[in-house]
Amino acid sequence: METLRLDDDHSIHIICDGHMANLAGPRPLGNSIESMDLGFALQARCLEYIARGKAMNSDYVVPVPKSIDADIADAYLAINR
């Protein structure tokens, strides 16, 4: 886990190296709409990556390219500032 300290003394705890994780608890409510937006955006960009021929045909699992992951994160942060 990594903790980021903000200028206003708030903290953000990053788990799973920043990868998305499902919500759990005594009353699990599933994923929030925000995390669903991120997941769908990642899926769409990965499909585009495959469709444009950037992925090898022999790949069975295609990891999210860091550039796409960063693009989605930047877009999300820009909308939610």
Secondary structure, DSSP 4 states (H G I P E B T S, - for coil): -EEEEPTTS-EEEE-GGG------SSS-----HHHHHHHHHHHHHHHHHHHTT-S-TT-SS-PPPHHHHHHHHHHHHHHT-
